[in-house]
Amino acid sequence: MKIVTDSAADIPVDEIASLGITVAPLYITFPDRTVSSADITPDEFYNQLERLAPRIPTTSQPSQGSFLDIYNELAKFGEEILAIHVSSGLSGTIQSSRLAAKEITKPLITVVDSMTLSGGERFQVIAAVAAAKAGWATSKIISMLKGLQQKTEVIYTLETLDYLARGGRIGRVEALAGSLLKIKPVINVNKDDGKYSTVGKARTLQRAQGMIGDHLATVYGDVPVWVCVLHGRFEAQAEALAALLRERLRCAKLEILRISPVLGVHTGPGIVGAAVVPMSLMTEAGVA
């Protein structure tokens, strides 16, 4: 089985190679050029973002044609294809993938809505690769992915609301009020519709991270979990959140990774959060 995903899954380059997966890139359009998210590092991106201020670039999903190229290339191997994509509640990527898949008669292509993004989407891809290698049937893998989706939390906070306002994701009046009050929103991905939901608001990043810890501790209790702390260009805050989660959760595995510049367009460099999943669900899928 061949596994396809998109760059919203925040899978590091070396891991893409080791997993043997294909990643469809989302695109970032600057005033002078459009680049694949696979062709720009987070630091290169944030440097350009700061130079552009107060303007921001825009993002776009892979086209139907891009997916058709991917599927035609993978079809040469004659293996079934499983595509796992960023939530349909946050992006139209999966629609492009589905339209392309309909044009391929053989092999069978199954397109799955992860109903999440970033580290949560990555967990599903990693588990699917392991399950496929173990010879699981497609129906069993899909059922497993749905179980992962329901048990995974993706939650984050932001240093500033400015980038959300510039990108039209929230109103400028709301952003101004939030900036004046120094509001730090705590946001997660809702399991019912795959969209962002506000968990709470804090006046400082320390308190916002505390809210993240409280939320995750309530969800997981003493269950062993795999924690992936993610940040834009916010290393010190990522380390602080990792230390907090080590205290609050029973971490079977904890790692710190960077988020894709595609998400950074709308958040700026000051984003930090975590994706968390019960370790037992990953080991059941065959992930070591």
C-alpha positions, 0 to 999 in steps of 0.5 A, spaced: 500 500 500 502 507 498 500 512 503 499 519 501 498 525 505 499 533 505 504 538 508 499 540 513 501 534 517 507 537 519 512 531 517 519 532 518 523 531 511 527 525 514 521 522 517 517 522 510 523 518 507 523 513 512 516 512 512 516 512 504 510 516 503 508 521 498 506 528 501 502 533 496 505 540 498 500 546 499 503 553 497 505 559 499 504 566 495 508 572 496 508 578 492 513 576 488 512 568 487 509 562 489 513 557 493 511 550 495 511 549 502 516 543 501 521 548 498 522 553 504 524 552 511 520 555 517 526 560 518 526 562 511 519 563 511 519 567 518 524 571 515 520 573 509 514 574 513 517 579 518 520 583 512 513 583 509 509 586 515 504 588 515 502 584 509 502 577 509 502 572 504 496 567 502 496 560 502 493 555 497 491 547 497 494 542 492 490 542 485 486 536 482 492 536 477 497 536 482 494 530 485 492 526 479 500 527 477 501 523 484 496 518 483 498 516 476 505 516 478 504 511 484 499 507 480 505 504 476 507 500 482 500 497 482 499 497 489 492 500 493 493 507 495 491 510 501 490 518 502 490 521 509 488 529 508 488 535 513 481 536 515 475 538 510 473 543 516 480 547 515 482 546 508 479 544 501 485 539 500 481 533 500 476 535 495 482 536 490 484 529 492 478 526 491 476 529 484 483 526 482 482 519 485 475 519 481 479 519 474 484 513 476 480 506 475 486 502 477 489 501 483 483 502 488 484 509 491 481 511 498 481 518 501 480 519 508 479 525 512 483 526 518 478 531 521 485 534 524 491 537 522 499 538 524 501 533 529 494 529 529 494 528 522 501 526 522 499 520 528 494 518 523 499 517 517 505 514 522 499 509 524 497 507 517 504 506 514 505 501 520 498 498 519 499 497 512 506 494 513 503 489 518 498 487 512 492 490 515 486 490 510 484 497 508 477 497 512 481 495 518 486 501 517 480 506 516 476 504 522 483 505 526 484 512 523 477 514 526 479 511 533 485 515 533 481 521 530 476 521 536 482 520 541 487 525 539 488 532 541 491 538 537 491 544 541 495 551 541 496 558 543 498 564 540 503 570 542 499 575 538 492 575 534 495 580 529 496 575 523 489 572 524 487 579 523 491 580 517 489 574 514 481 575 515 481 569 520 478 574 525 475 581 525 480 587 526 476 590 532 476 583 535 484 582 534 485 590 537 481 588 543 485 582 544 491 585 543 489 591 548 487 586 553 493 582 551 489 576 550 492 569 548 487 564 545 487 557 547 484 553 541 483 546 539 481 542 533 473 540 534 472 532 533 465 533 531 466 538 525 474 538 524 474 546 525 477 550 530 474 551 537 476 556 543 478 552 549 479 558 553 483 565 553 489 567 558 492 574 559 499 571 559 503 565 555 504 562 561 497 562 563 495 559 556 500 554 557 497 552 563 490 551 560 493 547 555 496 542 561 489 543 564 485 541 558 490 535 556 490 532 563 483 532 564 482 528 557 488 523 558 488 523 566 494 517 567 493 514 560 500 513 557 501 518 551 505 520 545 506 528 546 508 532 540 510 539 542 509 544 536 511 551 534 513 556 529 519 560 531 518 559 539 523 554 541 523 557 548 516 557 549 516 550 546 521 547 551 517 550 557 510 547 554 514 540 554 517 541 561 509 542 563 506 536 559 512 532 562 509 534 569 502 534 568 501 527 563 504 520 563 508 521 557 511 515 554 514 519 548 515 526 547 518 530 542 518 537 539 517 539 532 516 545 527 509 546 524 509 547 517 510 555 514 503 554 511 500 554 518 505 559 520 502 564 515 495 565 519 499 565 526 506 568 525 512 565 529 509 565 536 505 559 536 506 553 540 501 547 542 501 540 542 498 534 539 497 528 544 494 521 542 494 515 547 500 511 546 496 504 546 493 506 540 499 507 536 502 500 538 496 497 537 497 499 529 504 496 530 508 503 531 514 501 535 
